[in-house]
């Protein structure tokens, strides 16, 4: 005797319980893992007169990148909502300045920061995808 499997009606199908990874991953774009990109960070802040000022440029470790943001590891102290500017330099010496803000901090041996870019830079995104060394995460 074969067991019958019940086909859920549409209403129940869409109201199913979601597994934990699907409720915690809120990324909006495909992430790429690249080892041929240098990333430097400048933390921006405002002077008392309201003029923006940038700290020294510091190189950081790129963990992954997408057209909408990046994940970096650094010893530089950052807080959620800190404004930052990432300079993304591809090995072919093509570089892009990407302003953004810190949206997530993961504590580890070295803190991991999630950076969301202020806007999508289509030229950077096209260059990211068209380059030869791709790995998807």
LUMMAR-572381 format. One line per field, with one value per residue (C-alpha): residue in three letters; residue number from 0; x, y negated, z negated. Coordinates in nm, 4 decimals, padded with zeros to 6 digits. Layout:
REM LUMMAR-572381
r = [ALA:...]
k = [NUM:...]
px = [X:...]
py = [Y:...]
pz = [Z:...]
***
This chain:
REM LUMMAR-572381
r = [UNK:UNK:UNK:UNK:UNK:UNK:UNK:UNK:UNK:UNK:UNK:UNK:UNK:UNK:UNK:UNK:UNK:UNK:UNK:UNK:UNK:UNK:UNK:UNK:UNK:UNK:UNK:UNK:UNK:UNK:UNK:UNK:UNK:UNK:UNK:UNK:UNK:UNK:UNK:UNK:UNK:UNK:UNK:UNK:UNK:UNK:UNK:UNK:UNK:UNK:UNK:UNK:UNK:UNK:UNK:UNK:UNK:UNK:UNK:UNK:UNK:UNK:UNK:UNK:UNK:UNK:UNK:UNK:UNK:UNK:UNK:UNK:UNK:UNK:UNK:UNK:UNK:UNK:UNK:UNK:UNK:UNK:UNK:UNK:UNK:UNK:UNK:UNK:UNK:UNK:UNK:UNK:UNK:UNK:UNK:UNK:UNK:UNK:UNK:UNK:UNK:UNK:UNK:UNK:UNK:UNK:UNK:UNK:UNK:UNK:UNK:UNK:UNK:UNK:UNK:UNK:UNK:UNK:UNK:UNK:UNK:UNK:UNK:UNK:UNK:UNK:UNK:UNK:UNK:UNK:UNK:UNK:UNK:UNK:UNK:UNK:UNK]
k = [0:1:2:3:4:5:6:7:8:9:10:11:12:13:14:15:16:17:18:19:20:21:22:23:24:25:26:27:28:29:30:31:32:33:34:35:36:37:38:39:40:41:42:43:44:45:46:47:48:49:50:51:52:53:54:55:56:57:58:59:60:61:62:63:64:65:66:67:68:69:70:71:72:73:74:75:76:77:78:79:80:81:82:83:84:85:86:87:88:89:90:91:92:93:94:95:96:97:98:99:100:101:102:103:104:105:106:107:108:109:110:111:112:113:114:115:116:117:118:119:120:121:122:123:124:125:126:127:128:129:130:131:132:133:134:135:136]
px = [00.0000:00.1458:00.1355:-00.0534:00.1053:-00.1286:-00.0862:-00.1319:-00.3823:-00.2382:-00.3373:-00.1498:00.1466:00.2230:00.1715:00.4281:00.6768:01.0091:01.3342:01.5775:01.8195:01.5335:01.4186:01.7631:01.9219:01.7975:02.0521:01.9125:02.1849:02.4167:02.7382:03.0745:03.3888:03.6907:04.0607:04.1643:04.0054:04.1698:03.9380:04.0233:03.7958:03.7519:03.5185:03.3350:03.2177:03.0992:03.2923:03.1114:03.0383:02.8525:03.1172:03.2001:03.5478:03.7197:03.9611:04.2745:04.2373:04.2788:04.2988:04.0434:03.9819:03.6995:03.4909:03.2250:03.0766:02.7620:02.6223:02.4386:02.7027:03.0024:03.1149:03.4524:03.6778:03.8838:04.0152:03.8825:03.6053:03.2736:02.9176:02.5874:02.4838:02.8412:02.8938:03.1905:03.3481:03.4942:03.7434:03.7188:04.0213:04.0273:04.3660:04.3395:04.3711:04.0068:03.8660:03.5314:03.4460:03.1406:02.9848:02.7697:02.6860:02.7384:02.4219:02.5490:02.8309:02.9310:03.1704:03.4538:03.8328:03.8250:03.4908:03.2965:03.0963:02.8113:02.8224:02.5247:02.6141:02.4162:02.3228:02.3923:02.6827:02.5939:02.9426:03.0999:02.8393:02.9025:03.2783:03.2366:03.0392:03.2473:03.5822:03.7331:03.7633:03.4172:03.2997:02.9420:02.8378]
py = [00.0000:-00.3363:-00.6302:-00.9248:-01.2648:-01.5476:-01.8434:-02.1620:-02.4148:-02.7525:-02.9260:-02.6791:-02.6613:-03.0341:-03.0375:-02.7683:-02.8133:-02.9490:-02.7891:-03.0097:-03.0858:-03.2233:-03.4583:-03.5938:-03.6481:-03.9867:-04.0428:-04.1930:-04.1036:-03.8229:-03.8276:-03.7622:-03.6422:-03.8018:-03.7961:-04.0382:-04.3489:-04.5892:-04.7822:-05.0838:-05.2449:-05.6037:-05.6693:-05.9969:-06.2216:-06.5771:-06.8613:-07.0842:-07.3328:-07.0662:-07.0128:-06.6510:-06.5274:-06.1993:-06.0005:-05.8420:-05.5716:-05.2168:-04.8962:-04.6332:-04.2696:-04.2170:-03.9101:-03.9484:-04.2170:-04.2863:-04.5812:-04.6880:-04.6430:-04.4601:-04.2585:-04.3607:-04.2654:-04.5326:-04.6373:-04.9906:-05.0589:-05.1246:-05.1486:-05.0757:-05.3725:-05.5091:-05.6725:-05.5263:-05.5492:-05.2366:-05.2713:-04.9515:-04.8917:-04.6043:-04.4545:-04.6187:-04.9474:-05.0410:-05.1906:-05.3116:-05.5281:-05.3823:-05.5808:-05.3793:-05.3076:-05.0257:-04.8150:-04.5086:-04.4113:-04.0510:-03.9956:-03.7564:-03.7480:-04.0500:-04.2346:-04.1825:-04.4764:-04.4764:-04.7906:-04.9022:-05.1373:-05.4612:-05.3817:-05.1178:-05.2077:-05.0272:-05.0716:-04.9077:-04.6295:-04.5618:-04.5601:-04.3264:-04.0741:-04.1017:-04.0429:-03.6980:-03.5739:-03.4941:-03.2874:-03.2989:-03.2855]
pz = [00.0000:00.1037:-00.1309:00.0016:-00.0253:-00.0849:00.1484:-00.0529:00.0674:00.1675:-00.1521:-00.3749:-00.1391:-00.1707:-00.5476:-00.6255:-00.9078:-00.7788:-00.8861:-01.0797:-00.7899:-00.5819:-00.8557:-00.9464:-00.6041:-00.4876:-00.2118:00.1055:00.3551:00.4608:00.2594:00.4209:00.2476:00.4110:00.3286:00.6021:00.4484:00.2023:-00.0266:-00.2354:-00.4909:-00.5969:-00.8866:-00.8414:-01.1181:-01.1483:-01.3030:-01.5484:-01.2677:-01.0714:-00.8041:-00.7205:-00.8047:-00.7197:-00.9328:-00.7954:-00.5375:-00.6752:-00.4754:-00.5783:-00.4909:-00.2412:-00.3278:-00.0576:00.1622:00.3625:00.5540:00.2377:-00.0318:-00.1702:-00.4685:-00.6108:-00.9016:-01.0752:-01.4138:-01.3575:-01.6091:-01.4346:-01.5590:-01.3888:-01.1705:-01.1485:-00.8102:-00.6239:-00.2818:-00.1237:00.1599:00.3609:00.5831:00.8298:00.9235:01.2644:01.0694:01.1333:00.8133:00.6840:00.3838:00.2120:-00.0730:-00.3104:-00.6709:-00.9188:-00.9479:-01.1360:-01.3721:-01.4410:-01.7292:-01.6484:-01.6946:-01.4688:-01.4439:-01.1210:-00.9920:-00.7446:-00.5307:-00.3224:-00.0377:-00.0199:00.3389:00.6001:00.8273:01.1505:01.2997:00.9929:00.9997:01.3697:01.3128:01.0164:01.2222:01.5392:01.3669:01.4042:01.0436:00.9161:00.6241:00.5004:00.1356]
***
